[in-house]
């Protein structure tokens, strides 16, 4: 894919992708680095890395400022660990200083720019557009019973590890013309294969990587009901053959433009026949339930280690769906 030939470049997207410069100095300013430090440590003051940084905070901030200004900053070595819920994933972790502060300093400046590009049907890692915003959008769409007879549910195969660095850098250059900023983003991108899960910056770069795809679906393919939560995609329609064709078009787009592939376990089914399992809930035209695994986790927590905070959290989940009787039964 060349930087000037991306498929599905609408006039609206061209406007959104107007190139921006003069950002790098804002990122490495002392004021921004101090703000990034305060945001990054919020609720985590007992972590060893933060305690160590606190011993020499002012000098560290000045040192990071000089490294970024002089372009001598280099991403630290990662440590990794594996998690198994909700599925097995390799998590990457960077030291608090200087890396996590740097990532927050970047996003203090770039977040509103990135968010201005994302379509309204993108929900993960965007303030005000989390799980429950996705839930409300799907719930509202399902009121159109006739127009949402069928569901196409997709998942991108190993999305984060398979993000192509060359393509990502080309996309970034379509939005940013600040050479020093692009140097810093390139340095962080090239510090690991794909996008390392666990990096604060990876969340935004992941959404950005799929932003052209989102615009193509909404503005070129004219898809009416589309919801994306990271790499989980849901489409609703009244026409099953059209969804089959859309599936073929999506496969081609992702392969040709982003070097990504879909998992083979795609699902295309009548909504009345089974619920739509998405963002922790199972949606039907008449009601919404909690996902089975979440109910099981709640029951296990109550049996093994009942605690007030966890109960409040699950009650929060239940308040957005038709699960009040379930909660009462479990608590009893």
C-alpha positions in Angstrom: 0.0 0.0 0.0 1.4 3.4 -0.9 0.7 6.4 1.2 -1.4 7.9 -1.6 -3.5 5.0 -2.7 -5.4 3.8 0.3 -8.8 2.3 -0.7 -11.9 4.1 0.4 -10.5 7.6 0.9 -13.6 9.7 1.1 -13.7 13.5 1.1 -14.7 13.4 4.8 -11.7 11.3 5.7 -9.4 13.6 3.6 -10.6 16.5 5.7 -10.0 14.5 8.9 -6.6 13.5 7.8 -5.4 17.1 7.2 -1.7 17.0 8.2 -0.7 18.7 11.4 2.7 20.0 12.5 4.4 21.8 15.4 3.5 19.3 18.1 6.8 17.9 19.3 7.8 20.8 21.5 4.5 20.6 23.3 5.2 17.0 24.1 8.6 17.5 25.7 7.8 20.7 27.6 8.4 20.5 31.3 4.7 21.4 32.0 3.4 18.5 29.8 5.9 16.0 31.3 4.8 16.9 34.8 1.2 16.6 33.8 1.9 13.2 32.2 3.6 12.1 35.4 0.6 13.0 37.5 -1.8 11.2 35.2 0.3 8.1 34.8 0.7 7.6 38.6 -2.9 8.2 39.5 -4.1 5.4 41.7 -0.8 3.6 41.4 1.4 5.4 43.9 2.5 2.2 45.7 4.1 0.6 42.6 7.8 0.2 43.0 8.7 2.0 39.8 6.7 5.1 40.9 8.3 5.0 44.3 11.7 4.9 42.8 10.9 7.8 40.4 9.6 9.8 43.4 13.0 9.8 45.0 14.4 12.0 42.2 11.3 13.3 40.5 12.4 16.8 39.4 15.7 15.6 38.1 14.1 12.7 36.2 11.6 15.0 34.5 14.4 17.3 33.5 16.4 14.4 32.2 13.5 13.1 30.2 12.9 16.6 28.8 16.5 16.8 27.6 16.4 13.3 26.1 13.3 14.1 24.1 14.5 17.6 23.1 17.9 16.2 21.9 16.3 13.1 20.4 18.4 10.7 22.5 15.4 9.0 24.1 15.3 5.2 23.5 12.5 2.8 24.6 13.6 0.7 27.5 13.7 -3.1 27.5 10.3 -4.8 28.0 9.4 -7.4 30.5 6.6 -9.7 29.6 4.0 -11.9 31.3 1.0 -14.0 30.2 -2.6 -13.6 31.2 -5.3 -16.2 30.5 -8.5 -14.3 31.1 -10.6 -13.5 29.0 -8.1 -15.3 26.7 -4.4 -16.1 26.6 -2.3 -13.0 25.8 1.3 -11.9 26.1 1.4 -8.6 28.0 4.4 -6.2 27.6 5.4 -3.9 30.4 7.8 -0.9 30.3 9.4 0.9 33.3 7.4 3.8 34.8 10.3 6.2 34.1 11.0 7.2 31.5 8.6 5.2 29.2 5.2 5.3 30.7 5.6 9.0 31.4 6.6 9.5 27.8 3.6 7.7 26.4 1.2 9.8 28.5 3.1 13.0 27.5 2.5 12.0 23.8 -1.1 11.3 24.3 -1.8 14.5 26.3 -1.1 16.2 23.0 -2.2 13.7 20.4 -5.4 12.1 21.9 -7.8 14.8 20.8 -6.3 14.6 17.3 -6.7 10.8 17.1 -10.2 10.9 18.5 -11.3 13.5 15.9 -10.4 10.9 13.2 -12.3 7.9 14.8 -15.8 7.2 13.6 -18.7 7.2 16.1 -19.1 3.4 16.0 -15.6 2.8 17.5 -15.8 2.2 21.2 -12.7 0.9 23.0 -10.0 3.1 24.5 -12.0 6.3 23.8 -13.2 8.4 26.7 -17.0 8.3 27.0 -17.3 5.5 24.5 -16.6 2.3 26.5 -18.5 -0.9 27.0 -21.7 0.7 28.0 -21.8 3.2 25.2 -21.4 0.2 22.8 -24.2 -1.5 24.7 -26.5 1.5 24.3 -25.8 1.8 20.6 -26.5 -1.9 19.9 -29.6 -1.8 22.0 -30.9 1.3 20.2 -30.2 -0.3 16.8 -32.1 -3.5 17.7 -35.3 -1.4 18.1 -35.3 -1.6 14.3 -36.3 -5.2 14.3 -36.9 -5.4 10.6 -33.6 -3.8 9.8 -31.5 -6.0 12.1 -32.7 -9.5 11.3 -29.2 -10.8 10.7 -25.9 -10.4 12.5 -22.4 -10.8 11.1 -19.8 -11.1 13.9 -16.0 -11.0 13.1 -12.7 -11.0 14.9 -9.3 -10.0 13.4 -6.7 -12.7 13.7 -4.0 -11.7 16.2 -4.6 -8.1 15.5 -2.0 -6.4 17.8 0.9 -8.7 16.9 0.1 -8.4 13.2 0.0 -4.6 12.9 2.4 -3.8 10.0 4.9 -1.1 11.0 5.5 0.2 7.5 1.7 0.7 6.9 1.2 2.3 10.4 4.0 4.7 9.7 2.6 5.6 6.3 -0.8 6.3 7.9 0.8 8.5 10.6 2.5 10.5 7.9 -0.8 11.2 6.3 -1.9 12.9 9.6 1.3 14.4 11.0 4.0 16.4 9.2 6.1 17.1 12.4 9.4 15.2 11.6 10.5 15.1 15.2 7.2 13.7 16.4 7.3 11.1 13.7 10.8 10.2 14.8 9.6 9.6 18.4 6.6 7.6 17.2 8.8 5.5 14.9 11.2 4.8 17.8 8.4 3.5 20.0 6.7 1.5 17.2 9.9 -0.3 16.3 10.6 -1.2 19.9 8.6 -4.5 19.5 6.8 -6.5 16.9 3.3 -5.4 16.0 1.7 -3.3 18.7 2.7 -4.6 22.2 -0.4 -5.2 24.3 0.1 -3.3 27.6 1.6 -0.1 26.1 -0.6 2.9 26.7 0.2 4.2 23.3 -0.7 0.9 21.6 -4.4 1.5 22.4 -4.6 4.6 20.3 -2.4 3.4 17.5 -4.6 0.3 17.2 -7.7 2.4 16.7 -5.8 4.7 14.4 -4.6 1.7 12.3 -8.2 0.7 11.6 -9.6 4.3 11.2 -9.5 4.2 7.4 -11.2 0.9 7.5 -14.0 2.3 9.7 -14.5 5.2 7.3 -14.6 2.9 4.3 -17.3 0.8 5.9 -19.5 3.8 6.8 -18.8 6.2 3.9 -18.0 3.9 0.9 -19.9 0.7 1.8 -22.7 2.6 3.5 -23.1 0.1 6.3 -25.9 1.3 8.6 -25.4 -0.8 11.7 -21.7 -1.4 12.5 -20.0 -1.6 15.9 -16.3 -2.1 16.6 -14.7 -2.7 20.0 -11.0 -3.0 19.4 -10.8 -5.9 16.9 -14.3 -7.3 17.6 -16.7 -6.3 14.8 -20.5 -6.6 14.7 -22.7 -5.8 11.7 -26.5 -5.9 11.6 -28.7 -6.0 8.5 -32.0 -7.1 7.0 -30.3 -8.9 4.1 -28.2 -12.1 4.6 -26.7 -12.2 1.1 -25.5 -8.6 1.5 -23.7 -9.6 4.7 -22.0 -12.5 2.9 -20.8 -10.0 0.2 -19.7 -7.6 2.9 -17.7 -10.3 4.5 -15.9 -11.0 1.2 -15.2 -7.3 0.7 -13.9 -6.9 4.3 -11.5 -9.8 3.8 -10.1 -8.2 0.6 -9.8 -4.8 2.2 -8.0 -5.9 5.3 -5.6 -8.1 3.3 -4.8 -5.6 0.6 -4.6 -2.4 2.7 -3.6 -3.5 6.2 -2.1 -6.9 5.8 -4.6 -8.3 8.3 -6.8 -11.4 8.2 -10.0 -12.4 9.8 -10.3 -15.5 12.0 -12.1 -18.4 10.4 -14.7 -18.5 13.1 -16.9 -15.7 11.8 -20.6 -16.0 12.6 -23.5 -15.0 10.4 -26.9 -15.9 11.9 -30.5 -14.7 12.4 -30.7 -12.6 15.6 -33.9 -14.3 16.6 -32.2 -17.7 16.5 -29.5 -16.7 19.1 -28.2 -13.7 20.9 -25.4 -11.4 19.8 -22.4 -12.0 22.2 -20.6 -8.6 22.3 -18.9 -6.5 25.0 -19.8 -8.8 27.8 -23.5 -9.0 27.0 -25.8 -11.2 24.9 -28.3 -9.0 22.9 -31.7 -10.0 21.6 -34.4 -7.8 20.2 -36.5 -8.2 23.4 -33.9 -8.2 26.1 -30.2 -8.2 27.1 -28.4 -10.7 29.4 -24.9 -10.8 30.9 -22.4 -13.1 29.1 -22.3 -16.6 30.6 -18.7 -16.4 31.6 -19.3 -13.2 33.5 -22.1 -14.8 35.4 -19.9 -17.8 36.2 -17.1 -15.5 37.4 -19.5 -13.7 39.7 -20.7 -17.0 41.2 -17.1 -18.1 41.7 -16.2 -14.9 43.4 -19.2 -15.2 45.8 -18.3 -18.8 46.6 -14.5 -18.3 47.1 -13.9 -14.7 48.2 -16.9 -12.5 48.6 -16.0 -8.8 48.7 -18.1 -5.6 48.6 -16.2 -4.0 45.7 -16.6 -7.0 43.4 -20.3 -7.3 44.2 -20.8 -3.6 43.4 -18.9 -4.1 40.1 -21.2 -7.0 39.1 -24.2 -5.1 40.2 -23.1 -2.3 37.8 -22.9 -4.8 35.0 -26.4 -6.1 35.9 -27.9 -2.6 36.0 -27.4 -2.3 32.2 -29.3 -5.5 31.3 -32.1 -7.8 32.3 -30.2 -9.7 35.1 -31.8 -8.4 38.3 -33.3 -11.8 39.2 -30.0 -13.5 38.5 -28.2 -11.2 40.9 -30.8 -11.6 43.6 -30.5 -15.4 43.3 -26.7 -15.4 43.4 -26.6 -13.1 46.4 -29.2 -15.1 48.3 
